[in-house]
């Protein structure tokens, strides 16, 4: 390689095993990278290499239509290959747009029979990627009084804050002090950003190599966590802990309602549809009113819960919108009054014994 010229270098290629491409496609923590390697797998990878992404089987062979033509891969097909759910198709489209902007892929002609789908081509000679220092130079610098990267009246360097009115009054010494503080503050900002960026990269790389899943939905429990530096990749949320959805929240309310309602009176086949038919606000109200006052009311506590209605009736009848009914009172004997049931039963037993 020592004698290789620049012209010859352009003709050199790297042979990468198919297993390596699949590993990067499945293990990368960046959605952009996963999509890129998926396109490579379905285009340049053997045993059936193509200039553009086509649908392939697990054996790497191209899938063809009834006429024997290869089937171009759409973003929908790549999303299914990556195992990404439908609700993240917008994220995948943005990742493809970023790859096109970076010069890693390009969109070609439209795919016949589809309105917006286009053929995906990986770029054979992409532009030279920017270095880490280029990334750092593009990171935002806090706005300052002077516009030179550091405040002119106040300097914040680490845990030290210096005000301009504390500098030497001598003009020459004051100027030297300002120049010193400017250099120190600028060095601190640059080196701190670089240090954080390096450690972030090492953490992500080490976690990937050791098989550690980083849940990016969890926030640090530290009181003052460092802010992550901006990078060009969009990391995927952990598959074990997906973002909460409205359906999940409704399911949680139903489980709480089911676990709270007296089990002997919970008719799930009818109660679940009745609960789901209620508006969200009424579901919350039904649960709240069930807990208080119904579970503590005298009617429900009487006779070991004998008067508790079925859960479906509690929901369909809108019981939770009304106050609990009073407890049943024993019927007094007298003209036009019915005797309690137990007294009637005893009377009938006495009559039968005669």
C-alpha positions in Angstrom: 0.0 0.0 0.0 3.0 2.3 0.5 3.4 2.7 -3.3 -0.3 3.1 -4.1 -1.1 6.3 -5.9 -4.2 8.4 -5.4 -5.6 7.2 -8.7 -5.1 3.6 -7.8 -6.6 4.1 -4.3 -9.9 5.1 -5.9 -10.2 1.6 -7.4 -9.8 -0.3 -4.1 -12.7 -2.0 -2.5 -13.4 -3.6 0.9 -14.9 -7.1 1.0 -17.4 -7.3 3.9 -19.1 -10.6 4.9 -22.8 -10.6 4.6 -23.0 -11.5 8.4 -21.3 -8.2 9.2 -23.9 -6.2 7.2 -26.7 -8.0 9.0 -25.0 -7.4 12.4 -24.7 -3.7 11.7 -28.3 -3.5 10.4 -29.7 -5.1 13.6 -27.3 -3.8 16.3 -26.7 -0.2 15.3 -28.2 2.2 17.8 -28.9 4.8 15.1 -31.9 4.4 12.8 -30.1 6.1 9.9 -27.3 3.5 10.1 -29.8 0.6 10.4 -31.6 1.8 7.3 -28.4 2.3 5.4 -27.2 -1.3 6.1 -30.6 -2.7 5.2 -30.3 -1.0 1.8 -26.8 -2.4 1.3 -28.1 -5.9 2.3 -30.8 -5.8 -0.3 -28.6 -4.3 -3.0 -24.9 -4.9 -3.2 -24.8 -8.0 -1.0 -24.2 -11.4 -2.6 -25.3 -14.0 -3.8 -27.6 -11.7 -5.9 -26.0 -8.2 -6.0 -28.0 -5.3 -7.5 -27.3 -1.7 -8.1 -30.5 -0.7 -6.2 -32.5 -2.2 -3.3 -34.7 -5.2 -4.2 -36.6 -7.5 -2.0 -34.5 -10.6 -1.1 -35.2 -13.7 1.0 -33.3 -14.8 4.0 -31.0 -16.8 1.7 -30.0 -13.5 0.0 -31.8 -14.5 -3.3 -33.8 -11.9 -5.2 -37.6 -12.2 -5.1 -39.2 -11.7 -8.6 -42.7 -10.9 -9.8 -44.8 -13.1 -12.2 -42.8 -11.8 -15.1 -39.5 -12.8 -13.5 -38.4 -9.2 -12.8 -36.8 -8.2 -9.5 -39.2 -6.4 -7.1 -37.8 -3.0 -6.1 -37.8 -2.5 -2.3 -39.9 0.3 -0.9 -39.4 2.0 2.4 -42.4 -0.1 3.7 -40.5 -3.3 2.8 -37.3 -2.0 4.5 -39.4 -1.1 7.6 -40.7 -4.7 7.8 -37.2 -6.0 7.3 -36.0 -3.9 10.2 -38.9 -5.0 12.4 -40.1 -1.4 12.9 -43.8 -0.9 13.7 -46.1 1.0 11.4 -46.5 4.0 13.7 -42.8 4.8 13.1 -42.9 5.0 9.3 -42.5 8.8 9.6 -39.2 8.3 11.5 -38.0 5.9 8.7 -38.9 8.5 6.0 -36.9 11.1 7.8 -34.0 8.8 8.2 -34.0 8.1 4.5 -34.1 11.9 3.8 -31.1 12.4 6.0 -29.2 9.6 4.2 -30.0 11.3 0.9 -28.8 14.6 2.3 -25.6 13.1 3.5 -24.9 11.6 0.0 -25.2 8.0 1.2 -28.2 7.1 -1.0 -30.3 8.6 -3.7 -33.9 8.2 -4.8 -34.3 7.1 -8.5 -37.2 6.6 -10.8 -40.7 5.9 -9.5 -41.7 2.3 -8.8 -44.5 1.3 -11.2 -47.9 0.9 -9.6 -47.1 3.1 -6.5 -47.8 6.8 -6.2 -44.9 8.0 -4.1 -42.4 5.1 -3.9 -39.1 5.5 -5.7 -36.2 3.1 -6.3 -33.4 3.4 -3.7 -29.8 3.5 -4.9 -26.8 3.3 -2.5 -24.1 5.7 -3.6 -20.9 4.1 -4.9 -18.6 7.0 -4.1 -20.1 9.0 -1.2 -18.6 12.3 -0.2 -15.9 12.1 2.5 -17.6 12.0 6.0 -17.0 14.9 8.3 -14.6 14.4 11.2 -15.4 14.5 14.9 -13.8 17.9 15.0 -16.0 19.1 12.2 -19.0 17.9 14.2 -17.8 19.7 17.3 -17.3 22.9 15.4 -20.9 22.8 14.3 -22.3 22.3 17.8 -24.1 25.4 19.1 -22.2 27.9 21.3 -24.2 29.8 23.9 -25.1 33.4 22.9 -22.8 36.0 24.4 -22.5 39.7 25.0 -19.6 40.1 22.7 -20.5 37.6 20.1 -17.0 36.1 20.3 -17.9 32.9 22.1 -17.5 34.1 25.7 -19.3 36.8 27.7 -17.6 40.2 27.8 -18.9 41.3 31.3 -19.0 37.9 33.0 -17.0 34.7 32.5 -18.2 31.3 33.6 -15.3 28.8 33.6 -16.2 25.5 35.3 -17.5 26.4 38.8 -15.7 29.8 38.7 -17.5 33.0 37.8 -15.6 36.2 37.2 -17.2 39.6 36.8 -15.6 42.4 34.9 -15.8 44.8 37.9 -13.4 42.5 39.8 -10.6 42.9 37.2 -7.5 45.1 37.8 -8.3 48.8 37.3 -5.0 49.3 35.4 -5.8 49.4 31.7 -2.9 47.3 30.6 -3.4 44.7 33.4 -7.1 44.7 32.8 -6.7 44.0 29.1 -4.3 41.1 29.8 -6.8 39.7 32.3 -9.7 39.9 29.7 -7.6 38.2 27.1 -6.6 35.5 29.6 -10.2 34.9 30.6 -11.4 34.8 27.0 -8.8 32.1 26.1 -9.6 30.1 29.3 -13.4 30.2 28.7 -13.1 29.3 25.1 -10.8 26.4 25.8 -13.1 25.2 28.6 -16.2 25.2 26.4 -14.4 23.5 23.5 -12.7 20.8 25.5 -15.7 20.1 27.6 -17.9 19.6 24.6 -15.2 17.4 23.0 -14.9 15.4 26.2 -18.6 14.8 26.5 -18.9 13.9 22.8 -16.0 11.4 23.1 -17.4 9.7 26.2 -20.8 9.6 24.6 -19.4 7.8 21.6 -17.4 5.4 23.8 -20.5 4.6 25.9 -22.6 3.8 22.8 -19.9 1.7 21.2 -19.1 -0.2 24.4 -22.8 -0.9 25.0 -23.3 -2.2 21.5 -20.3 -4.5 21.8 -21.3 -5.9 25.1 -25.0 -6.3 24.2 -26.2 -3.7 26.6 -29.6 -2.1 25.7 -29.7 1.6 26.4 -33.2 2.8 27.2 -33.2 6.3 26.0 -36.7 6.9 27.4 -35.5 6.8 30.9 -34.3 10.0 32.4 -31.3 10.2 34.7 -32.0 10.3 38.4 -29.2 12.7 39.0 -30.1 16.2 40.1 -28.1 17.9 37.4 -27.6 15.5 34.5 -25.3 16.6 31.7 -27.0 17.5 28.5 -26.2 15.1 25.6 -24.5 16.7 22.6 -26.4 17.0 19.3 -25.4 14.4 16.7 -26.7 13.7 13.3 -28.3 10.3 14.1 -31.7 9.7 15.5 -31.6 7.0 18.1 -34.4 4.4 18.2 -36.4 4.1 21.4 -36.0 0.9 23.3 -38.2 -1.9 22.1 -38.7 -3.2 25.6 -40.1 0.2 26.8 -42.1 1.8 24.0 -43.5 5.2 24.5 -46.9 5.1 26.2 -50.0 5.3 24.0 -53.5 6.4 24.6 -54.6 2.8 24.2 -52.2 1.6 26.9 -53.5 4.2 29.2 -57.1 3.1 28.6 -56.1 -0.5 29.2 -54.5 0.5 32.5 -57.7 2.3 33.6 -59.7 -0.8 32.8 -57.3 -3.1 34.7 -57.6 -0.7 37.7 -61.4 -0.7 37.5 -61.5 -4.5 37.2 -59.1 -5.0 40.2 -61.1 -2.5 42.3 -64.6 -3.8 41.6 -65.8 -6.6 43.9 -64.8 -9.8 42.0 -68.0 -11.7 42.8 -70.0 -9.1 40.9 -67.7 -8.4 38.0 -69.1 -9.8 34.7 -66.1 -9.1 32.4 -67.8 -10.2 29.0 -70.3 -7.4 29.5 -68.3 -5.0 31.7 -65.3 -4.5 29.4 -67.4 -3.4 26.4 -69.4 -1.1 28.6 -66.2 0.4 30.1 -64.6 0.9 26.6 -67.8 2.6 25.3 -67.5 5.4 27.9 -65.6 8.6 27.0 -62.2 8.9 28.6 -63.3 11.4 31.2 -66.2 9.2 32.3 -63.9 6.2 32.6 -61.8 8.1 35.1 -64.9 9.3 36.9 -66.3 5.8 37.1 -63.1 4.5 38.7 -62.9 7.4 41.1 -66.5 7.1 42.2 -66.2 3.4 42.6 -63.4 3.9 45.1 -65.2 6.6 46.9 -68.0 6.6 47.9 -69.5 3.3 46.5 -67.0 0.8 48.1 -67.6 2.5 51.5 -71.4 3.0 51.2 -73.8 1.2 53.6 -75.9 -0.5 50.8 -72.8 -2.2 49.3 -71.5 -3.3 52.7 -74.8 -4.7 53.9 -75.4 -8.5 53.8 -71.8 -9.2 52.6 -72.3 -7.3 49.3 -75.6 -8.8 48.5 -76.9 -5.6 47.0 -73.9 -4.8 44.8 -74.9 -4.6 41.1 -73.1 -6.3 38.3 -70.2 -4.1 37.0 -71.8 -3.8 33.6 -75.0 -2.5 35.1 -73.0 -0.1 37.3 -71.4 1.3 34.1 -74.4 1.2 31.7 -76.8 2.6 34.3 -74.5 5.5 35.1 -74.6 4.6 38.8 -71.3 6.5 39.3 -73.0 9.8 38.4 -75.4 9.5 41.3 -75.0 9.2 45.0 -75.1 5.7 46.5 -78.6 4.6 47.6 -79.4 4.3 51.3 -79.3 0.9 53.0 -82.4 -1.2 53.2 -84.4 -0.8 56.4 -86.2 -3.7 58.1 -89.9 -3.6 57.4 -92.1 -2.9 60.4 -95.1 -5.0 61.1 -98.5 -3.4 60.7 -101.5 -2.9 58.4 -100.4 -2.9 54.7 -96.8 -3.9 55.6 -95.1 -7.1 54.3 -93.1 -9.1 56.9 -89.4 -9.7 56.4 -88.5 -12.7 54.3 -87.0 -14.6 57.1 -90.2 -14.3 59.2 -92.3 -15.5 56.3 -90.0 -18.5 55.9 -90.3 -19.4 59.6 -94.1 -19.0 59.4 -94.3 -21.4 56.4 -92.0 -23.9 58.2 -94.3 -23.9 61.2 -97.4 -24.4 59.1 -95.7 -27.3 57.3 -94.8 -28.9 60.6 -98.4 -29.0 61.8 
